């Protein structure tokens, strides 16, 4: 008798698409990044249940969108967020801002996944976990 491979339940995530470039190329670049994220998700048992686009907006809008996704996580509508690379949503090399965004999602009880960096974690456990 062969052993059945036990699959973990799928993680339901919002894909966050953030690209930089000329405004006339944004749609094409966003479609390319979304395909990249979906290929990773399909290979890693992640179900993309929604997509949020940055559309070239500024950092305040990115922060608002991250907070909205955290609200969906708290409401148990999704389990996390998946992005192509953390550098796509932080200004420059702002490590503090990167930790803040990951912390917002983790504090809501979610998972923050980066295609290029894997499951992002703060390296600390929040009381009650």
N, C-alpha and C positions, 0 to 999 in steps of 0.2 A: 504494500500500500504506500503510495507516495504521500509525502507531507504537503499539505496545502500551504501556499505562501499567504501569510496573514498580512493584509493591507491595512494600514492605518486609515482612519477616516479622513476624507478630504478636508483641507483647511479652506474655508470660504474667505476670500480676500477681495478687497477693492484694488484694482490696478491704478497706480498714479503715474500719469504720463507727463513728463517734463522735458522739453527740448529747448535748445537755444539755436538761434539762426535768424535769417531774414524772415520777415513776416509772410512773404509770399511762398516760403518753403516749409512753414510750420506744419501744415496739414500732412504733407508727405513724410516729414520727419517723425511726426506723432504716430502715423500709421506704421512706419518701420519699427519704432520703439515698442508699440503695442504688440506687434507680431513677435518681437524678441522676448517680451515678457510672457506672452501666451505659450510660446514654445517651452520656456523654462517651467512654467506652471504645469503644463501637461506632463512633463517629465518628472515632476516632483510632487505629485499628488495634491496640487493646489487648484481649487475651483475659483475662477474669476467670476464674481457675481455682479460686478459693476466696474465702471471705468470713470476716473476723474481726470480731466485734462487741465493742465496749467495754462495753456493757450498764450504763453508769453507774458502772463501777468507778473506783477512784482512780488517781493518777499512777503508783504503783509497778506496778500491773497493766498499764497502758499500756506502760511500759518493758519489762516481761516479754514482752508480746505482740510488741513491735517486735523484741526480741532473738530470739524464736521465728521470726519471719518472716525475719530475717537468717540464721538457721540453715538455713531452707529454700532461701534464695538460695545460700548456700555449698555446699549439697548438690546444687545445680543442678536443684532441683525447680520453682522459679519464678524469674523474672527481676527482679521488683520488687514495689513496693507502690503502690497508688493510693488517695488520700484525697480528700475534697471540698475541704478547706482545712487548711493546716498549723496554723492557730489552734485547730482542733478537738482537737488532741492535745498541746498545750503549756499549762502553767498560766500564765494571764495573758499578758503580753507578753514572756515569757522567751525572748529571742533565743538565749541560750546553749543552752537545752534544745532549741530547734528545730534548731540546728546539730548538736547531739549526735545527735538522732534521724536526721537526714539522713546524718550521718557514719557511723552504725552500718550503715545500708543500703548506702551507697557503699563502705565498707570491705569489706563482704561481696561486693562486685562487682555490686550491684543498681542499679536505677533507682528513684527516688522521684518519683512524679508526683502533682501536686495539680491537681484540676479547675480551681480558680480561679487557680492560680499557674503552671501548666505543669510542666515537668521541673525539679525542684529540684536544684541543684548547689551544691557548696561553693565553686566558683570556683578550686579548686586541683586539680592532678592528683596522683594517688597513684602512687608509684614503681612502675614495671612496667606501667602502662597505656599 
